[in-house]
Amino acid sequence: MNQPFRIFKVAEAEASKIADTPNEVHHHDFEELIIGIEGSLEHFIDFKSTTIQAPFVSFVTRGKVHRVQPGLHNGAFQIWVLRFKSEFIAETTFQLYAQYHDHANIPLQPGACFGRLVKVCEMIFDEMQQSTPDLAVIRHLLSALFTMIESERRKVDPGETAILSSQNTTFKNFLAILEENFRRPEGVEFYAEKLFMSPRNLNLICNQILQKSVSELIETRKLVEAKNLLTTTDRTIAEIGYDLGYNDKAYFTAVFKKKSGQTPSEFRQEMRRLIS
């Protein structure tokens, strides 16, 4: 995607066309927010398939392997799709990664509160139709949209706490460095040194925000990439492990199985059954 931001609506005709077309699993170099107004979506993401009925919200973070299959309900289907580069709202994108990790699909309550989300989408769409759209306006409206979604999410799951931390900037910088280096066999000391802080303090920040240690986050990022490659390529398990910093295939297989409950071969076979 060349533009920093795009928005479009998918209705019945296009949904039927998508449903009748082979839809391979894929991943993007941008973020994608889907606001489901009518109909349903069979969504393969986080390496499982879920069917969600409108109203709903789905957020697909950059690089996540996924596939969508729209379904009409009483002949009706309507969703808004918003796509944007990570840096478009860089100050909040890293929070979204944490909030939507393993929770890409969120069912919402129908009614006036959900209607606000639709109205904001319409406002964004109207601004994008201008001859020279004001991206500053779009940026503020998009941030407001995510704030409203988080408010609705808390109503659905009152026990879930939004991620609010004074150390967010450090955490964001850690994620940026991790994205550049997760393929290397580096540990917490490497990342702490890059951030000019002690390993203990970096671990404290990561535990406060994601309830995981730095080592767990590094392994999680490696595991997500391994699953992406196992799902979308025919590369050997040894090659994938080597690219992610595991020089020994047996050790990579052991780590993968410990984290996911399956060997890489078993996971690949299951994914091929799911998406065939």
Legacy VTK file of the C-alpha trace (Angstrom):
# vtk DataFile Version 3.0
C-alpha trace
ASCII
DATASET POLYDATA
POINTS 276 float
0.000 0.000 0.000
1.530 3.275 -1.132
-0.899 5.677 0.556
-0.696 6.246 4.320
-4.448 5.663 4.685
-7.379 4.129 2.784
-11.042 3.497 3.608
-13.708 1.668 1.626
-17.027 -0.080 2.142
-17.795 -3.667 1.152
-21.485 -4.408 0.493
-23.509 -7.416 -0.728
-22.335 -7.545 -4.352
-18.631 -7.399 -3.568
-19.025 -9.731 -0.573
-20.632 -12.352 -2.835
-17.804 -11.929 -5.339
-15.180 -12.397 -2.615
-17.021 -15.447 -1.267
-16.982 -17.055 -4.730
-13.288 -16.349 -5.327
-10.425 -18.475 -3.950
-9.068 -16.464 -1.039
-5.564 -17.487 -0.021
-4.061 -16.762 3.369
-1.908 -13.642 3.165
-0.386 -10.857 5.196
-0.069 -7.095 4.700
2.567 -4.453 5.221
-0.143 -2.232 6.757
-2.675 -2.308 9.591
-6.306 -3.178 8.819
-9.426 -2.352 10.828
-12.748 -3.940 9.863
-16.048 -2.610 11.242
-18.801 -5.181 10.656
-22.277 -3.637 10.333
-24.310 -6.446 8.719
-23.582 -10.065 7.862
-20.790 -12.282 9.151
-17.124 -12.932 8.619
-15.300 -16.233 8.759
-11.895 -15.008 9.845
-8.767 -17.157 9.848
-6.281 -15.327 12.082
-3.955 -16.137 14.972
-3.828 -19.576 13.311
-7.441 -20.445 14.026
-10.707 -19.897 12.190
-13.607 -18.025 13.821
-16.993 -16.975 12.439
-18.190 -13.692 13.890
-21.597 -12.059 13.391
-22.153 -8.321 13.032
-21.819 -6.036 14.816
-18.121 -6.691 15.318
-14.657 -5.232 15.005
-11.601 -7.038 13.637
-8.112 -5.607 13.766
-5.352 -7.228 11.719
-1.912 -6.056 12.759
0.823 -5.712 10.155
2.411 -9.013 9.208
-0.295 -11.278 10.642
-1.328 -14.154 8.399
-5.088 -14.129 7.865
-7.960 -14.826 5.473
-11.553 -13.520 5.457
-14.660 -15.114 3.999
-17.748 -12.847 4.074
-21.232 -14.228 4.697
-24.588 -12.556 4.025
-27.306 -12.493 6.676
-30.835 -12.325 5.270
-29.263 -11.150 2.031
-27.441 -8.258 3.712
-23.751 -7.534 4.186
-21.938 -4.329 5.012
-18.501 -3.608 6.466
-16.104 -0.682 6.580
-12.443 -1.493 5.892
-9.780 0.973 7.038
-6.135 0.426 6.095
-3.237 2.515 7.309
0.509 2.475 7.645
1.853 1.780 11.126
3.428 5.215 11.340
0.131 6.971 10.500
-0.872 6.873 14.188
2.495 5.737 15.527
1.767 6.989 19.030
-1.002 4.396 19.483
-0.191 1.593 17.026
2.048 -0.266 19.479
-0.771 -0.267 22.054
-3.040 -1.854 19.451
-0.544 -4.685 18.977
-0.835 -5.477 22.670
-4.597 -5.026 22.920
-5.383 -7.211 19.911
-2.750 -9.907 20.430
-4.661 -13.198 20.082
-7.906 -11.162 20.238
-8.333 -9.950 16.677
-12.133 -10.337 16.569
-14.349 -8.474 19.025
-18.128 -8.952 19.075
-19.914 -5.726 20.033
-23.343 -4.773 21.321
-25.805 -3.385 18.740
-27.369 0.006 19.333
-26.468 3.669 19.584
-22.926 3.133 20.906
-21.968 0.911 17.986
-23.706 3.407 15.705
-21.108 5.993 16.762
-18.387 3.874 15.195
-20.276 3.773 11.910
-20.776 7.550 11.964
-17.065 8.146 12.518
-16.302 5.842 9.569
-18.687 7.896 7.447
-16.973 11.116 8.560
-13.582 9.660 7.641
-14.899 8.499 4.268
-16.377 11.937 3.543
-13.064 13.624 4.334
-11.211 11.207 2.058
-13.538 12.191 -0.819
-12.286 15.780 -0.679
-9.949 16.901 -3.465
-7.236 17.362 -0.847
-8.092 15.289 2.234
-6.763 16.651 5.513
-4.779 13.714 6.892
-4.508 15.434 10.270
-8.303 15.261 10.544
-8.258 11.615 9.421
-5.588 10.812 11.995
-7.600 12.322 14.850
-10.798 10.587 13.742
-9.000 7.235 13.481
-7.538 7.635 16.971
-11.013 8.551 18.248
-12.404 5.446 16.548
-9.961 3.187 18.412
-10.768 4.980 21.674
-14.483 4.274 21.123
-13.740 0.641 20.263
-11.754 0.250 23.470
-14.677 1.741 25.397
-17.055 -0.772 23.791
-14.615 -3.615 24.436
-14.598 -2.808 28.154
-18.401 -3.059 28.178
-18.220 -6.525 26.631
-15.388 -7.603 28.954
-15.360 -5.309 32.028
-12.506 -7.263 33.588
-10.064 -6.345 30.849
-7.924 -3.344 31.654
-6.721 -0.964 29.000
-2.981 -0.647 28.683
-2.065 2.644 30.272
1.540 2.965 31.372
3.943 5.844 31.877
6.607 3.608 30.324
4.767 3.293 26.991
7.468 5.172 25.082
10.168 2.760 26.230
7.963 -0.183 25.378
7.248 1.215 21.911
10.983 1.642 21.314
11.586 -1.915 22.499
9.003 -3.245 20.001
10.641 -1.281 17.187
14.085 -2.709 18.027
12.599 -6.193 18.423
11.013 -5.982 14.967
14.416 -5.242 13.452
16.352 -7.890 15.395
14.088 -10.783 16.415
15.680 -13.072 13.818
19.035 -12.733 15.569
19.992 -14.936 18.557
19.936 -11.989 20.989
18.683 -11.920 24.573
17.391 -9.344 27.029
20.819 -7.788 27.590
21.056 -6.797 23.924
17.691 -4.981 23.966
18.321 -3.364 27.348
21.654 -2.018 26.125
19.987 -0.580 23.008
17.533 1.244 25.293
20.235 2.432 27.731
18.634 0.669 30.683
19.096 -2.393 32.851
17.643 -5.795 31.866
15.684 -5.771 35.140
13.932 -2.480 34.352
13.105 -3.544 30.801
11.618 -6.763 32.129
9.541 -4.780 34.632
8.107 -2.580 31.872
7.247 -5.544 29.630
5.600 -7.361 32.525
3.542 -4.289 33.423
2.265 -3.834 29.862
1.966 -7.359 28.455
2.474 -9.519 31.541
5.407 -11.208 29.783
9.164 -11.071 30.208
11.455 -9.777 27.485
12.579 -13.334 26.724
8.951 -14.445 26.365
8.227 -11.582 23.959
11.288 -12.407 21.864
10.247 -16.070 21.666
6.637 -15.081 20.914
7.758 -12.874 18.017
9.957 -15.658 16.656
7.081 -18.134 17.010
4.640 -15.868 15.135
7.137 -15.493 12.292
7.796 -19.241 12.264
4.051 -19.901 11.991
3.758 -17.339 9.198
6.547 -19.028 7.229
5.224 -22.531 7.885
1.801 -21.437 6.652
2.759 -19.396 3.601
5.985 -20.989 2.301
7.387 -24.413 1.457
10.724 -23.725 3.119
12.131 -26.536 5.222
11.835 -26.509 8.995
15.621 -26.327 9.310
15.737 -23.269 7.010
13.002 -21.482 8.947
14.673 -22.231 12.267
18.056 -21.036 10.996
16.564 -17.761 9.729
15.136 -17.149 13.204
18.426 -17.697 15.002
18.125 -21.417 15.788
21.173 -23.199 14.425
19.951 -26.609 15.563
16.756 -27.994 14.003
16.043 -30.260 16.977
16.257 -27.330 19.408
13.991 -25.190 17.209
11.472 -28.044 17.034
11.581 -28.472 20.813
11.035 -24.752 21.468
8.221 -24.598 18.916
6.460 -27.613 20.438
6.834 -26.261 23.971
5.268 -22.948 22.942
2.525 -24.181 20.590
1.875 -27.779 21.657
2.770 -29.084 18.189
5.913 -29.745 16.217
6.494 -27.461 13.214
5.546 -30.345 10.889
2.297 -31.020 12.777
1.434 -27.311 12.736
2.102 -27.036 8.985
-0.084 -30.069 8.259
-2.928 -28.683 10.379
-2.754 -25.273 8.671
-2.869 -26.915 5.242
-6.002 -28.808 6.261
-7.621 -25.617 7.599
-6.941 -23.471 4.556
-7.321 -26.077 1.808
LINES 1 277
276 0 1 2 3 4 5 6 7 8 9 10 11 12 13 14 15 16 17 18 19 20 21 22 23 24 25 26 27 28 29 30 31 32 33 34 35 36 37 38 39 40 41 42 43 44 45 46 47 48 49 50 51 52 53 54 55 56 57 58 59 60 61 62 63 64 65 66 67 68 69 70 71 72 73 74 75 76 77 78 79 80 81 82 83 84 85 86 87 88 89 90 91 92 93 94 95 96 97 98 99 100 101 102 103 104 105 106 107 108 109 110 111 112 113 114 115 116 117 118 119 120 121 122 123 124 125 126 127 128 129 130 131 132 133 134 135 136 137 138 139 140 141 142 143 144 145 146 147 148 149 150 151 152 153 154 155 156 157 158 159 160 161 162 163 164 165 166 167 168 169 170 171 172 173 174 175 176 177 178 179 180 181 182 183 184 185 186 187 188 189 190 191 192 193 194 195 196 197 198 199 200 201 202 203 204 205 206 207 208 209 210 211 212 213 214 215 216 217 218 219 220 221 222 223 224 225 226 227 228 229 230 231 232 233 234 235 236 237 238 239 240 241 242 243 244 245 246 247 248 249 250 251 252 253 254 255 256 257 258 259 260 261 262 263 264 265 266 267 268 269 270 271 272 273 274 275
